Amino acid sequence: LWAISMLEELHAVLIWWRVLTGFLSPRLDGLPPVEYVICGEDAIDIQQVPRWHCLSTLLLNLLPRTLIGLATTWMGMVFLMSATSYGDLIMNSLALTFLITIDEMVYAAFVPSQRKEWIDKCKPLNPPRNARFDRAIGCILNELTLFLMVCAFVLCAMLIAYKKPIYGNEDRADLITCICEFAGPKCFTAWALG
């Protein structure tokens, strides 16, 4: 459940990488559009995004969002490995899924209705074609590739859970039971201080 939830977020991030890098490349017709934005009664059409805006969005928004998405995926996996029962595992997975939807709740609660209308009026962005990038995204977003990526993620999580002793529940219990003592190879203090 967690891997599939995060796959949706990482999918959105990948699409944004494609859109913004598409606007960074020169237009195929060689002519810049007369207007960047065309506002009509029922639609807003963004023809081109300025290069400086693409770069600043990539560096200040999309790169951190990508890193946060990958870190959240990893930390969520580690958090789920600490579950002691199937019920805890399901509840923790639902809690993590709730956490990644907070941005949508903040948008619904705090963005003024006028801005929501503007966003709803916007037509989808249509960046210039990039054949290699489009082929790569087509391969990555293929159902079989996505299924194999989720399976690899779950397999990796299982291997880490079994191979890394610090992530095992028994080892954590041993570390915590001797937290006040400074003895033994499994004692937390001895482990933390080396």
C-alpha positions as CSV (number, residue, x, y, z in Angstrom):
1,L,0.0,0.0,0.0
2,W,2.8,2.4,0.9
3,A,4.9,1.7,-2.2
4,I,1.8,2.2,-4.4
5,S,0.9,5.4,-2.7
6,M,4.4,6.8,-3.1
7,L,4.5,5.6,-6.7
8,E,1.7,8.1,-7.5
9,E,3.7,11.0,-6.0
10,L,6.9,9.9,-7.8
11,H,4.9,9.6,-11.0
12,A,3.8,13.2,-10.7
13,V,7.3,14.4,-10.0
14,L,8.6,12.6,-13.1
15,I,5.9,14.2,-15.3
16,W,6.9,17.6,-13.9
17,W,10.6,16.9,-14.7
18,R,9.5,16.2,-18.3
19,V,7.4,19.3,-18.6
20,L,9.9,21.7,-17.2
21,T,12.9,20.3,-19.0
22,G,10.8,20.4,-22.2
23,F,10.3,24.2,-21.7
24,L,14.1,24.5,-21.2
25,S,14.9,23.1,-24.6
26,P,14.5,25.5,-27.6
27,R,11.2,25.3,-29.4
28,L,11.1,23.2,-32.5
29,D,9.8,25.9,-34.7
30,G,12.6,28.3,-33.6
31,L,10.1,31.1,-33.0
32,P,9.2,32.2,-29.5
33,P,5.5,32.6,-29.0
34,V,4.1,36.1,-29.2
35,E,2.5,35.7,-25.7
36,Y,3.5,33.4,-22.9
37,V,-0.1,33.2,-21.6
38,I,-3.3,33.6,-23.5
39,C,-6.3,34.3,-21.3
40,G,-9.8,33.6,-22.6
41,E,-13.2,33.7,-21.1
42,D,-13.3,30.0,-20.3
43,A,-9.6,28.9,-20.4
44,I,-6.0,30.0,-19.7
45,D,-3.5,28.7,-22.1
46,I,0.2,28.8,-21.1
47,Q,2.2,28.8,-24.4
48,Q,5.7,29.1,-23.0
49,V,7.4,29.3,-19.6
50,P,10.4,31.6,-19.3
51,R,13.7,29.9,-19.0
52,W,14.6,31.6,-15.7
53,H,11.3,30.5,-14.3
54,C,11.9,26.9,-15.4
55,L,15.4,26.9,-13.8
56,S,14.2,28.4,-10.5
57,T,11.3,26.0,-10.3
58,L,13.5,23.1,-11.0
59,L,16.1,24.1,-8.4
60,L,13.8,25.5,-5.7
61,N,10.7,23.3,-6.1
62,L,11.1,20.2,-8.1
63,L,14.5,19.1,-7.0
64,P,13.6,19.4,-3.3
65,R,10.2,17.7,-4.0
66,T,12.0,14.8,-5.7
67,L,14.5,14.4,-2.8
68,I,11.7,14.7,-0.2
69,G,9.6,12.1,-2.1
70,L,12.5,9.6,-2.2
71,A,13.4,10.2,1.4
72,T,9.8,9.9,2.5
73,T,9.6,6.6,0.6
74,W,12.7,5.3,2.3
75,M,11.8,6.6,5.8
76,G,8.2,5.3,5.4
77,M,9.6,1.9,4.5
78,V,11.8,1.9,7.6
79,F,8.9,3.0,9.7
80,L,6.7,0.2,8.4
81,M,9.4,-2.4,9.2
82,S,9.0,-1.6,12.9
83,A,5.4,-2.8,13.0
84,T,4.9,-5.7,15.3
85,S,1.7,-7.1,13.9
86,Y,-0.3,-7.0,10.6
87,G,-2.8,-4.7,12.2
88,D,-0.1,-2.2,13.1
89,L,1.4,-2.5,9.7
90,I,-1.9,-1.7,8.0
91,M,-2.6,1.2,10.4
92,N,0.9,2.6,10.0
93,S,0.6,2.3,6.2
94,L,-2.7,4.2,6.3
95,A,-1.2,6.9,8.5
96,L,1.7,7.4,6.1
97,T,-0.7,7.6,3.2
98,F,-2.6,10.3,5.1
99,L,0.6,12.2,5.5
100,I,1.3,12.4,1.8
101,T,-2.2,13.9,1.2
102,I,-1.7,16.8,3.6
103,D,-0.7,19.1,0.8
104,E,-4.1,18.5,-1.0
105,M,-5.9,19.3,2.3
106,V,-4.0,22.5,2.7
107,Y,-4.7,23.5,-0.9
108,A,-8.5,22.8,-0.4
109,A,-8.6,24.7,2.9
110,F,-6.4,27.7,2.4
111,V,-6.2,28.6,-1.3
112,P,-8.8,31.2,-2.2
113,S,-11.6,30.2,-4.5
114,Q,-10.6,32.7,-7.2
115,R,-7.1,31.1,-7.5
116,K,-8.7,27.6,-7.6
117,E,-10.8,28.8,-10.5
118,W,-7.7,30.1,-12.3
119,I,-6.0,26.8,-11.8
120,D,-9.1,24.9,-13.0
121,K,-9.2,27.1,-16.1
122,C,-5.6,26.4,-17.1
123,K,-5.2,24.0,-20.0
124,P,-2.6,21.3,-19.7
125,L,0.9,22.5,-20.4
126,N,2.2,21.5,-23.8
127,P,6.0,21.6,-23.8
128,P,8.0,21.0,-26.9
129,R,8.6,17.4,-27.8
130,N,11.7,15.6,-26.7
131,A,11.7,12.2,-28.4
132,R,14.3,10.5,-26.1
133,F,12.8,11.8,-22.9
134,D,9.3,10.8,-24.0
135,R,10.5,7.3,-24.9
136,A,12.2,7.0,-21.5
137,I,9.1,8.1,-19.7
138,G,6.9,5.8,-21.8
139,C,9.1,2.9,-20.7
140,I,9.2,3.9,-17.0
141,L,5.4,4.5,-16.8
142,N,4.7,1.2,-18.5
143,E,2.4,-1.0,-16.3
144,L,4.9,-3.9,-16.3
145,T,7.8,-1.6,-15.4
146,L,5.8,0.0,-12.6
147,F,4.8,-3.4,-11.2
148,L,8.4,-4.6,-11.3
149,M,9.5,-1.4,-9.6
150,V,7.0,-1.9,-6.7
151,C,8.1,-5.6,-6.5
152,A,11.8,-4.5,-6.3
153,F,11.0,-1.9,-3.7
154,V,9.1,-4.5,-1.5
155,L,11.9,-7.1,-2.0
156,C,14.5,-4.5,-1.0
157,A,12.5,-3.7,2.1
158,M,12.3,-7.3,3.0
159,L,16.0,-7.9,2.5
160,I,16.8,-4.9,4.6
161,A,14.5,-6.0,7.4
162,Y,16.1,-9.4,7.5
163,K,19.7,-8.5,6.9
164,K,20.1,-5.3,9.0
165,P,20.0,-6.3,12.7
166,I,19.2,-2.7,13.9
167,Y,15.9,-2.8,12.0
168,G,14.8,-6.1,13.6
169,N,12.3,-5.9,16.5
170,E,14.2,-8.3,18.7
171,D,17.4,-6.4,18.4
172,R,15.5,-3.1,19.1
173,A,14.0,-4.7,22.2
174,D,17.5,-5.9,23.3
175,L,18.9,-2.4,22.8
176,I,16.1,-0.7,24.8
177,T,16.1,-3.2,27.8
178,C,19.7,-2.4,28.6
179,I,19.4,1.4,27.9
180,C,20.7,2.3,31.4
181,E,23.5,-0.2,31.5
182,F,26.9,0.1,29.8
183,A,27.6,-3.5,29.1
184,G,27.3,-6.1,26.5
185,P,27.5,-5.9,22.7
186,K,23.8,-5.3,22.3
187,C,23.5,-2.5,24.9
188,F,22.3,0.8,23.4
189,T,24.9,2.9,25.2
190,A,27.7,0.6,24.0
191,W,26.3,0.6,20.5
192,A,25.7,4.4,20.3
193,L,29.2,5.3,21.8
194,G,30.9,2.7,19.6
